[in-house]
Amino acid sequence: MNTLSSPDGTTIAYDQMGEGPAIVLLPGGSVDRMSNASLAAELAKDFTVYNVDRRGRGDSTDTLPYAVEREIEDISAVIEAAGGSAHLYGSSSGAGLAMHAAADGAPIDKLVLWEPPYNLNPRPELADAAKVFHDLVAAGKRDEAVEHFMGTVVGLPPEFLAGARQSPFWEGQVKIAHTLEYDATVMGDYSMPVELARSIAVPTIIGDGSASMPFMRETVDRLAELIPSAARVTLDGQQHNVDGPVLGAALREFLAA
């Protein structure tokens, strides 16, 4: 594990592995860099991989107040450590963050987005998601924040939530519950960010899995239309929690070109 200091003094932790062109990996909501570990191992066969803990989770520290701009600074700091330019991969809401970084002019060579969870159909219950998470965590209701994320935002059924509370992974979810506000801030009201997508100038590939939630196909199709230099790929049999080696193998040609 390596660390660096972001401009506001936050310590950003990352695993570095492999040799070749640099690629930075960003996790999505409710997870840390371990969610990208298998993808990192696959890509390390051909690239120098920087697998990042976003601020507030894993081995990275946190600095309040949160702002998307601070996370973009974190990404740029990692890219600077990688030599000044890099490919950037983001999964789920981490893909939303990667889109913001690309639109802001971070020194990105190519952009890889896996299932950013925007929705073509408005979801009014998500309009104030960031505030809901903030208020729950501030009130000490971290378990309730995790339940709100899994049940309302993701849409998992009540029976899953009941079992999840008894599972070993629940403690880790509660530990980083404060970062759910961060991802909700990145995603806004979860509607399609038309102007953001249109402003992305770097070559981009956006992917989904054939076994993912149905709305993801529409979302990825629309983003591929909006982002000027975008290609899209669907991986057969894959879901939102994509298999790292499968995704890495599919990305190799795009990243090496």
C-alpha positions in Angstrom: 0.0 0.0 0.0 1.1 3.5 -0.8 -0.2 6.9 0.3 0.0 10.5 -0.9 -1.3 13.8 0.4 -4.1 15.5 -1.5 -4.1 19.3 -1.8 -6.3 19.7 1.3 -4.1 17.4 3.4 -6.3 14.2 3.1 -4.2 11.0 2.9 -5.2 9.0 -0.1 -4.2 5.3 0.0 -3.7 3.1 -3.0 -2.2 -0.2 -4.1 0.3 0.0 -7.0 1.1 -3.0 -9.1 2.2 -4.1 -12.5 4.2 -2.3 -15.2 3.1 -0.3 -18.3 0.8 2.6 -19.0 -0.9 3.9 -15.8 -4.5 3.3 -14.9 -6.3 4.6 -11.8 -9.3 2.5 -10.4 -12.1 4.1 -8.5 -14.6 2.1 -6.4 -18.3 2.9 -6.2 -20.6 3.4 -3.3 -20.4 1.5 0.0 -17.1 -0.2 -0.9 -13.4 0.4 -0.8 -10.5 -0.4 -3.1 -10.9 -4.2 -2.3 -13.9 -4.2 -4.6 -11.5 -3.6 -7.6 -8.8 -6.0 -6.4 -9.5 -8.7 -9.0 -9.7 -6.2 -11.8 -6.4 -4.6 -10.6 -4.7 -8.0 -10.7 -5.9 -8.6 -14.2 -4.9 -5.2 -15.6 -1.5 -5.4 -13.8 -0.5 -7.9 -16.5 -0.2 -5.0 -18.9 -0.5 -1.8 -17.0 0.7 0.0 -13.9 -2.4 0.0 -11.8 -3.3 2.4 -9.0 -6.2 0.9 -7.1 -7.5 3.8 -4.9 -9.3 4.1 -1.6 -11.5 7.1 -2.1 -11.5 9.6 0.8 -13.3 8.5 3.9 -13.0 4.8 3.3 -10.4 2.0 3.6 -7.0 3.3 4.5 -7.6 6.9 3.3 -8.4 9.6 5.7 -11.2 12.2 5.4 -11.5 16.0 5.5 -14.8 17.9 5.9 -16.7 19.4 4.4 -17.1 17.0 1.5 -17.2 18.3 -2.1 -16.9 16.6 -5.4 -14.1 19.0 -6.3 -12.0 17.6 -3.5 -12.4 14.1 -4.9 -11.3 15.4 -8.3 -8.2 16.8 -6.6 -7.6 13.4 -5.1 -7.7 11.8 -8.5 -5.4 14.4 -10.0 -3.0 13.8 -7.2 -2.9 10.1 -7.9 -2.4 10.7 -11.6 0.4 13.1 -10.8 2.1 10.3 -8.8 1.6 8.0 -11.8 3.6 10.3 -14.0 1.2 13.1 -15.0 -1.4 11.3 -17.1 -3.3 8.0 -16.8 -6.3 6.1 -17.9 -9.2 6.3 -15.4 -11.7 3.6 -14.5 -14.8 4.1 -12.3 -17.5 1.6 -11.3 -21.1 2.5 -10.4 -21.1 5.9 -8.6 -17.3 5.8 -9.0 -18.0 6.0 -12.7 -20.1 9.1 -12.1 -17.1 10.6 -10.2 -14.8 9.6 -13.1 -17.1 11.5 -15.5 -16.9 14.6 -13.3 -13.1 14.3 -13.3 -12.9 14.0 -17.1 -15.3 16.9 -17.6 -13.2 19.0 -15.2 -10.1 18.5 -17.3 -8.1 16.0 -15.1 -5.2 14.6 -17.1 -6.9 11.5 -18.3 -5.8 9.5 -21.4 -8.8 7.2 -21.7 -12.0 6.8 -19.6 -13.6 3.5 -18.6 -17.1 3.6 -17.1 -18.8 0.5 -15.7 -22.6 0.9 -15.1 -22.9 4.5 -13.7 -26.3 4.2 -12.1 -28.1 7.1 -13.7 -31.7 6.6 -14.7 -33.7 7.8 -17.7 -36.9 7.8 -15.6 -37.0 10.3 -12.7 -36.9 8.8 -9.2 -38.3 11.5 -6.8 -37.3 9.5 -3.8 -33.7 10.0 -4.6 -33.8 13.8 -5.1 -32.5 14.5 -1.6 -30.5 11.3 -1.1 -27.3 13.1 0.0 -29.3 15.0 2.8 -31.0 11.8 3.9 -27.6 10.1 4.4 -26.1 13.1 6.1 -29.0 13.4 8.6 -29.0 9.7 9.4 -25.3 9.5 10.0 -25.3 12.8 12.0 -28.0 11.2 14.2 -25.9 8.1 14.8 -28.2 6.0 12.6 -25.5 4.4 10.5 -27.3 1.1 10.2 -30.4 2.9 8.9 -28.2 4.8 6.4 -27.0 1.5 5.0 -30.5 0.1 4.8 -31.7 3.3 3.0 -28.9 2.8 0.5 -29.5 -0.9 -0.1 -33.3 -0.7 0.0 -34.3 2.7 -1.5 -31.3 3.6 -3.7 -30.3 0.2 -4.9 -33.7 -1.4 -4.7 -32.8 -4.6 -2.9 -35.8 -6.5 -1.4 -36.6 -6.5 2.4 -35.7 -10.1 2.8 -32.2 -9.4 1.5 -31.8 -6.5 4.0 -32.9 -8.8 6.8 -30.3 -11.3 6.0 -27.6 -8.6 5.3 -27.8 -7.3 8.8 -26.7 -10.7 10.1 -23.9 -11.1 7.6 -20.2 -10.6 8.3 -20.0 -7.8 5.7 -22.5 -5.6 7.5 -20.0 -4.2 9.9 -17.8 -2.9 7.0 -20.9 -1.3 5.4 -21.7 0.6 8.6 -18.1 1.7 9.1 -18.1 3.7 5.8 -21.8 4.7 6.0 -20.7 8.4 6.1 -19.4 8.1 2.5 -22.9 7.2 1.2 -23.6 11.0 1.3 -20.5 11.5 -0.8 -21.6 9.2 -3.6 -25.1 10.6 -3.5 -23.6 14.1 -3.9 -21.7 12.9 -7.0 -24.8 11.4 -8.5 -27.1 14.3 -7.8 -30.7 13.2 -8.2 -29.6 10.2 -10.3 -31.1 11.6 -13.5 -29.2 11.5 -16.8 -26.4 14.2 -16.6 -26.8 15.3 -20.2 -24.5 18.3 -20.2 -21.9 16.5 -18.1 -21.7 13.6 -20.6 -21.5 15.9 -23.6 -18.6 17.8 -22.1 -16.3 14.7 -21.8 -13.7 15.0 -24.5 -11.4 11.9 -23.9 -11.9 8.5 -25.6 -14.3 6.6 -23.5 -15.7 3.1 -23.2 -18.8 2.4 -21.2 -20.0 -1.0 -20.3 -22.8 -3.0 -18.7 -23.6 -6.6 -18.0 -26.3 -8.6 -19.8 -27.5 -9.9 -16.4 -27.7 -6.4 -14.8 -30.8 -4.5 -13.8 -32.8 -3.7 -16.9 -32.5 0.1 -16.6 -28.7 -0.2 -16.9 -29.0 -1.1 -20.6 -31.0 2.1 -21.4 -28.6 4.2 -19.3 -25.5 2.9 -20.9 -27.0 3.2 -24.4 -27.9 6.9 -23.7 -24.5 7.8 -22.3 -22.8 6.2 -25.2 -24.8 8.5 -27.5 -24.1 11.6 -25.4 -20.3 11.2 -24.8 -18.7 12.4 -28.0 -15.9 9.8 -28.2 -17.6 6.8 -26.6 -17.8 3.2 -27.5 -19.9 0.7 -25.5 -19.7 -2.9 -24.6 -22.0 -5.5 -23.0 -20.4 -8.4 -21.2 -22.5 -11.6 -21.4 -23.7 -12.9 -18.1 -22.2 -10.1 -16.0 -24.0 -8.1 -13.3 -23.3 -4.8 -11.6 -20.6 -6.5 -9.5 -18.6 -7.4 -12.5 -16.0 -10.2 -12.6 -12.6 -8.5 -12.6 -10.7 -10.8 -15.0 -13.6 -10.8 -17.5 -13.8 -7.0 -17.5 -10.0 -6.6 -17.6 -9.7 -8.9 -20.6 -12.5 -7.0 -22.4 -10.8 -3.7 -21.8 -7.3 -4.7 -22.9 -7.7 -3.8 -26.6 -9.3 -0.4 -25.9 -6.7 0.6 -23.4 -3.7 -0.6 -25.4 -4.8 1.1 -28.7 
